[in-house]
């Protein structure tokens, strides 16, 4: 049954590639990082274990990751005069489908020893090959996307990207999701953005503004926060802090009211004694 999740995998990757062709890379990265938010919500609705419980601390980690991705992409993005609405929609659709894909897998298979990951991806590729090949003719003859036979260089890029960018990365990513949680796996995808920019800085000697460093810190920090929260399943330090602040405010307000109440009690004591003397007479 889990093999039939291959449409979500295909559509998520297809949406991401369509978004890259329709809009800026910076916008695609920013909107794709919202996959962590979708994963957090869906994992809470369809939990696979106790670690998928929704907490304010996890929400803060996701917000930190999204905010960091925004700053990182603003550090090297260029203004575009074109319309990015379609590309933005593709990015959001891809982020949502990726969240559905990983949450449903974790829902069906809660431990990595219950799933043969290489065989799973082998069947995913087989189903894509057998069931989706008519799409080539449909896209070609409708004029939506003309099919052209690639040259040797493009073939080489396709093979290398397929082996490293798809097979190896997807295998390690899904394995990591089983060992940790779906939220950590999703937030780990956002780490590729600052890491790729760091590689450009080291290899290509590219210079970036302070926005990159201001954004890279919360991206890495949010990943380590999510990892720590995964280790302690029921720990929610943000909620604990809010409760302590609320209890401190209530206790302070109660202490301020106690002198007023004691003064009112002292003022009522003489009146009560006078009323008793009158009754005795």
Residue, then its C-alpha position, 0 to 999 in steps of 0.5 A: x500500500x505504501x508504494x501507492x504514495x509515488x504520485x505524491x513524490x512525483x508531484x512534489x518534485x514536479x511542482x518544485x521544478x515547475x516553480x524553478x522555471x517560473x520564478x526566482x530561485x530565492x522565492x522558490x526556496x523561501x516558499x519551499x521552506x514552509x514545508x516544515x510548517x505543513x509537516x508540523x501540522x499534518x504530523x500532529x493531525x496524523x501522528x506516527x508516535x508521541x514525538x509528533x505532538x504539536x508544541x509551541x517550541x516546535x512551531x518556534x523552530x519552524x518559524x526560525x527556519x523560515x525566517x532564516x531562509x528569507x534572510x539568506x535568500x534576500x542576501x543574494x536575490x535580485x529584483x525581478x519585474x516579472x510575475x511570480x504568482x504561478x511560480x509561487x503557487x507551484x512552490x506552495x503546492x510542492x511544499x504541501x505535497x512533500x509534507x503529505x508524502x513524508x507524514x503518510x510514510x511515517x504514518x504507515x511505517x513507524x520504524x525503519x526496520x519495517x521498510x526496505x528503503x532501496x526496494x521502496x524507491x525501486x518500486x517508486x521508480x518502476x511505478x513512475x516509469x510504467x504509469x506516467x510515460x503517457x505524459x510525454x506524449x500528452x505534454x508534447x502534442x498539447x504544446x505544453x512542453x515539447x519533448x527533445x532528445x537530450x545530447x551527451x552532456x545533458x544525458x551525463x547531467x541527468x545520470x549524475x543528478x539521478x544517482x546523487x541528487x535523487x537516489x542517494x539524497x532521497x535514501x539518506x533523507x528518508x532514512x534520517x526521517x525514520x531515525x529522528x522525525x518527519x519535522x527534523x527531516x523537513x527542516x534539514x532540507x532548508x540547511x541545503x540553502x546556506x550550505x550551498x552558499x557557503x560552498x560558493x563562498x569557499x570555491x567561487x570566492x563569492x561575497x555575500x552581505x550580512x543578511x546571509x550570516x544573520x539568516x544562516x544562524x537561525x536556520x542551523x539553530x532551528x535544526x538543532x532545536x528540533x533535534x533536541x525537542x525530538x530527543x525529549x518527546x514531551x518537552x515544551x520549554x516555550x509553553x513552560x516559560x509562558x506558564x511560569x510568566x503567567x503564574x508570576x503575574x498572577x502571584x504578583x497581582x494576588x500579593x498586591x490585592x492581599x493588603x487591600x483585602x486585609x484592610x477591608x477585613x479590619x474595617x468590618x470587624x468593629x462594625x460586626x462587634x457593634x452590631x453584636x452589642x446592639x443585639x445583646x441590649 
